[in-house]
Amino acid sequence: MTNKIRVRFAPSPTGPLHIGGLRTALFNYLYAKKHNGNFIVRIEDTDQNRYVEGSENHILSSLEWCGLKIDELHRQSERKNLYDLYIVKLLDLKKAYYAFDTKEELNFARKEAEKKGKVFSYNAFNRLNFKNSLSLKKNEVDKLIAKKNYAIRFKTPENQTVRSFDLLKGEVEVKSSQIDDKVLYKNDKNPTYHFANVVDDHLMEISHVIRGEEWLPSLPLHWLLYEAFGWKKPKFIHLPLILKPTGKGKLSKRDGDRFGFPVFPVKWQDENTQTPGYKETGFLPEATVNFLALLGWNPGNEKEIFTLAELKKEFSIKKLNNSNARFDPEKNTWFNHQHIQLLDEGFLIETLKRDLVKENSSFNKKQLADVIRLVKPRLNLITDLYLVSKYFFESPKTYDNRAVTKLVDPDTLKTIKQIILCIENCKQFEAKEIKISLEKFSKQAGLEFGKALKTLRLGIVGELSGADLFKTIEIIGKTTTKERMTALGLFIQRAN
């Protein structure tokens, strides 16, 4: 092994990439780049029965969207000749053996154990009770091998204490009697995850294995496999779980469906469904990377907003948390809001322009920059850009019922007429002057200024919220402002 930092993200193409998997990829990437190392992606696709069409593309698209550039890409399905060589070597070392038990025989043994209230195991204590190359005579073994209907199991050492080590968890101690003789090669002559994983990590000179905590129970077996081959072990780091927003348990797609937030980085589509990801929901990749980085890692100060470049510089294994991290959709939206504020206006202008074309809304290109400056502080999701700014480009089609109920009284039509007159008489049509004119006019006409403002906003926006009212009026212009207030008056007349 070289001293260079080489890490790998090793997903199985059995479905879409979950946000938890993306965090594992991110931590691997950040650690590699912090130390000028290599970020390797290895698609672990040896189990073709579980292969899902489109999964690999979804994994790679997700990493690309987040800016996690891959240094090397490997597929285990293209490396089978290597596994074949190393399983023979393990057999020669007497660290593995052939197992000829049928599925029916194993099921029978499992049910018998359950009848006795025991957990079924296939290990050093009972392996000689099964049909394998350790329990059968050589001539029988040779005949069964010739039929090519066998699995290959690891020969777990007897009566040993297996002491493995994790940089985050510390020493993990397990009695070898608690470890099954795991299948390393299946009946279909394909390697299992455990075997291919260890062989690849060794051959690819992986320096650090950074993976989810759910793989911690596999660490003793992997440790023993390294020792069986006499190989140097990589350093192991098992990341804490990402918990669901409320209650106990690991974050799942079901939680996203229940609480209404994405659980995939980018859109996942199969034959029956299409599920939007963070990208399609309106999150920026920078924000997604930012909130994921803080799920299990702490910079050691109060800083919360990071770019990917800053994360690469700041990331440290020593600052990983040992406790599980709670997923907070509201805080994630806050992160997105913060990153939107850092965006160049040009990006938002082009985004809004595309949205307006899509909605067939007419617009003046010169005004787009002014609109963006007004709505940007109110924007949480990129997909909300048109929604929070459409009143600059089209008149309200409806009016908020609660606002109408709250504002409308016998004097409202008179108030609207007075506001229209004020707008008509406003000579310098700029936000500051419009406000001064309305204040003076309200005072002279005996109007309550607060109510006049709300009535004006209802006519312009259709509801009582929105960007700075007088700047909005300046952008849409005098004629449009008068037209919208006239339309509000007509609506109230018809309603009464």
N, C-alpha and C positions, 0 to 999 in steps of 0.2 A: 504493500500500500504506500502511496505517496503521502506527503504531509499536506497536500492541497485539500481545501474544503470542497467536498463533493456531496451534495444531498440529492435526494430523489423524492418526487411525488408520484405515488404508484396507485392510481385509481383503477378499479375494475369497470369495464364498459357494460354495466348491468342496469343502467338507467341514467337519469340526468344527474349532473353534479350538484350536490347539496351545498348550501352555504357553509356548513361545517367542514366539508371537504375542501372548499375554497380557502378557508382559514388555514388548514393544514398546508396547502400549497403555498399560501402567502408566507407563513413562518419559515418554511423551507427556503423560499426565494430570498427573503430578507436576510436570513443567516448567511446564505451563500454570497450574496452581493455585498454584505458588510465586510466579508473577508476575501473579496475578489475570487470567489470560488465558482463552481458550476452548479446550475440548477437543472436537474435531469427529470424528465417526465417519462415514466415507464408504464405503458398501458398493460395491465395484467389481465390478459384475455385468454388464458389457457382453458378456462371453463366455458366452452362454446355453448353448452346447454343453457347458460344464463346470459349469454350475449344479447344485448338489445340494440337493434338497428338505430343509428343516429347518436348513440351514447358517446362514442369517442369524439365525434364532431362537436357535441355539446360541451364536453370537457375542455377541448382545445379552444373553442370559441370563448368560453368563460374566462380562461386564462388570458387570452389575447385581449379581451375587452378590458380587463383589469390592468393591463400593461405588464404582466408577468412573462417576460421574454424567456423562452426555453432555449437552453444551450445544447441539449441533446434530447432526442426523442427515440424511444425504443418500444417495441411491442414483443411481449413474451411469446406470442404465437410464431414469431420469426426466429426464435432461439431454441427450439425444441431439441436440436441436435446436441446442444451444450448440456441440457438437463439429462439427456440420455447418457452422455459420457460420465457425468458426475454421480448418477444413481448407481452405475456399474462400479464406480470407484468406492462408493459407500458400502456396497455389497461386498466388495473385495476386502474392505477394512473390517468386515464382520460387525458393522454398526447398523445394518439394516437386514431385513430378511423377507422372503416371499411369503405371502399369505393367500391361501386358496379357499378360504371360507366363502360360501355363497351368501347372497343377501338374505335368503330364507334362514340359513343357519344362524346368522348374526341376529336376525330379528327374534328367533326362538330363544337364543341366549339372553337377549335383552329382556324379553318377557319373563323368563325364569328368574332373572335378577330382581325384577320389579315385584314378582310374587313374594319374594323374600324380604321386600322392603329395602333393597339395595340399589345403588346406582351402578348401571352396567359399565364395565371397564374391560379393556383389552390391554394387559400390561405384564410386567415381569412376574406378577404373582400367578397369573392364570394363562399366560401365552401358550404353555405346553398342552393346555386342554383344547386348543383350537387346531385347525388344520393348516399348518405352515411348515416352512423348511427347517424350523427348530424342533418340531415335534415328530416329523415324519422321517422315514428312512430315505437315504440318498436316491435309491432307485425309484421310489415313489415320487420324490421331489422332481427328479429329472423328467419323469413322464408327465407330471402336471405342468411343469414349465413349458414343455413342448406343445401343450394344448393352448398356451398363451392366455389362459384365463386366470389371472392372478393380480393381486395388488402388492405393493412393496411397503412394508411398515418400518418405522424407526425402532431400533432396539434400545429402548430407554435403559440406562444403567440402573443396576439394582442397589438399593440401600445407600443412596447418596443424598447429600444435601446440596441442592443446586442453588448457588449464590450468584445471581445476576445483578447488574447494577444499572440504574437509570439516573441520569444527571439531575432530574427533577424530583423523582420519588425516593431516590436513595437505593439502598440494598433491597433486593426482592429475593426472599429466601423460600424455597419450596422443597419438600421431600420428593425424591424421584418416584416414590410409590404413588404419588398423587398425579403423576403424568402418564397419560395413555401412550401406548405405542402407536403414534399417529400415522395415518396413511400418508406416504410421501409420493407414491405413484399409484394412480387409480387403475381400475380394470381396463379402462380405455387407453391406457399407456400414456396418459397425460399427467404431468406433475401437479401436485396440489399447491395451493398458495404458499404453505410453509416452506416447501422445498425450493420451489422456483425463486421465491423471495430471497432466501438466504444465499443461494448460488449467485443470483444476479447482483445482490449487494456486494458480494465478495469480488466478482469479476469486474464490476463497474467501479471498484475501489471507493465505495461509499464511505465517507468518514463519519457521518452522523445520520442516524435514522430518526427522523422527527415525524411522529405519527400520532394518531388519536389514542386516548386512554383505553378505548375498547380493545386495543391490541396488547395491552399490558399482560393479560393472562397467557399470551403466546410467547412472551419473552423467555421464560425458562427453556421451552422447547428449542427456540431459535438459538439460544445460548449453547445448548447441548449440541446442536448441529454444527456450530462453529468449532466447538471442541472436538467433535468427532472427526472433522476434516483437518484439524490442526491449524485453523485459520485465525488470523488476527480479527478481533471483533470491532465493529464500529461502535461509536458512543451512541447510546439510546436516550431518547427524550420522548416521553408519552404526554401529550398535551391534555389539559383538563377538558371536560365535556362542556358543550354549550347547552345550557338548560332552557327549557321552554319559558315564556314570559311569566307565567304564574303556575304555581303548583310544583310537583316533583316530576323528574324525568327529563330525558334528552329531547332537544328540539327536533321536531319532525315536520313533514309536509302537512300533516293533519292540523298542526298548530297554526300554520300559515293560512289554511282554509278557514279555520275557526276564528282567528283574530283578524284576518284580512290583510296579511302582508306577504310579500314574496319569500320563497325559500330557495329559489334558484338564482344564480347570477344573471343568466340570460334566458330567453324564452325556450321552453321545452315543448315539443310537438310530437305526438305519436299519431296512430291511426284514428284514435277516438277523441283526444282532447288537445287543447292548446293552453299551456299555462304560462302567463307572462312572468318574466324575471325582474330583477331590480332594474335592469336596463330599460325594459319596456314600461315599467311603472313610473319612470322619471328620475331614477337615481343616477348620479354621476359615478363613474368608476372610481374616481378619487375619494368620494365620500364612502363608497362601499368598502374599499380597502382600508380607509381610516377607521370605520367603526369595527371592522373585523379584527384589526390589529390590536385594538384595546379590549378584545374579548380573550383574556388570558395573558396579556402582557401589559406592563405598566412602565412608563418612561421614568418614573421616580420623581416627577415634578407635577405641576398643575397643568402643563400643556396638554391640550386635547386635540387640536387641529393639526394634522400632519399631511404633507404631500408624500407621495411614494418615495421621492428622493430623500426627504427628511427621515422617513421610516428606515430606509436602507442605512442611513448614517447612524441612527439612534438605536436600532434594534440590538438586543443582547439577550442571550439565553439566561443570564443571571437575573434578568428582570421578568422572567416568566412567572406567572402565578401557579401555585400548586392546587388552588381550589377551583371549583367549577365556576363558569361565568354565566350570568343571567342575560338572556337575550331581551333587549328593550326596543321594540319597534318605534316608539315615540322618540327615543334618544337618537335612533338611526336617522329619522326624518330631520331632527335638529342638526345632525352632522351634514346632511345633504343641503340644508338651508345655508349653513356656514360656508360650504364649498361653492355654492351658487354665487354667494357674495364675492368670492374670489375670481369668478369667471370674467374673462374679457367680454366687453359689451358686444363685440362683433359676433361672437358665437351665439348669443341670445338674440341678436337682431336677425341673423340668418335663420335661426330656429323659428322665430315668430313669423318671419316672412313665409317660410314653408307652410306653417300652420294656417296663415291667412289665405294663401293660395288654395290649400286643401278645403278650407271652409267657404271658398268663393267670396271672401270679404274684400271690399275695395279699401285701399290704403295709400297714403302718401309716404313714400320711402323716406323723405326728409324728416318725418315725424317719428319714425321708429326708434331712433336713439333716445328721444325725449320720453317716449312711452316706457322703454326698457328701464331708464333711470328711475322712473316713478314706481314701477311694479316690482322691480328686482328685490327690494327689501321685504316684500310680501310673499316671495316665491319660495315654496318648500320643495316642489317637484318640478322638473323640467316639463313634464306633461301637463302641468297646470298653467303654463305660460299663456296660452290662448284664453283659457277660462278667466284668468285674473285681469286680462287686458282687452277683452272683446268689446267692452263698452266704449273704447276709444274709436272703434271702427264701425259699430252698428248700434242703432237705437234699441233700447229695451223692448223686448217682445211681450214681457209680462212684468208685473210689479209684485214685490214681496208682500204677501197678505198681511203679515203682522205689522209691517211698517205702515201700510195703508190704513189699517184699523187704528193704529196709534196716532197717526197724523191728521187724518181727514176729519174735518168738522165743518159747520156752516160757513166759516170764513176762508176755507182752503182755496176755493176757486178765485176769490178776491186776492188772496196772497199770491197765487200763481200769476195772475195778471200783473200784479205789482212787480213781481220778480222779472217778468218778461220786459216790462217797461224800463226797469233798472238796467237790464242787460242791453236793451236797445239804446239807452242814453249813455252807455259807457263808451267814451271816446277812445281811450287807450286800452286796447283789449289784451292786457297782460295780467297775470295772476294777482300781483300785488295791488294793482289799480282796481281790478274787479272786486276784490275783497273790500277795499276802502269804499268803493261806490255802494256796495250792498249794505255795508254797515251804516253809512250816512242815510241811504234811502230808507232803510228799516226804521231808523230812529225818527226820521221825518214823517214816515207813514204810520208810526205807532205799531210797527211789527216787532214781534219777539225775534231777535236775531237768530237764536238757536233753532227755533222752529222754521225760520226762513231757510237756514242752511240745510236742515234735514229734508225739507220739501224740495229744495233745489237738487240735493243729492239723489233723492228718489226719482226725480224726473230724468236726471242725467244717467244714472247707473242702473236704476230699477230696484235698488235695495239701499240700506243705510250703511254700507261698508264700501271701502274702495280706497284708491290712492288719493293724494292731496286733491281736494275738490277744485280749488281755483286753478291749479296747474292743469288739471284735467280739462276744465272749461277752456282755458287758453289754447290747448292743443286741438280740441275738436272745433273751436271757432264759434263766433257769435251766431251765425245763421243756424248751425246745427243745435246750439244750446237753446235758442228760441223755439226751434221745431220740436225738440224733445219736451220742453215745458208745456208747449201747446198740446202735445199728444197726451201728457199726463192730465191736463185739464179736461180733455175730451173723455178720457178713460173714467175720471171721477164723475163727470156728468152722466155718462151712460150707466155707471154703477148705481147712481142715485135715481 
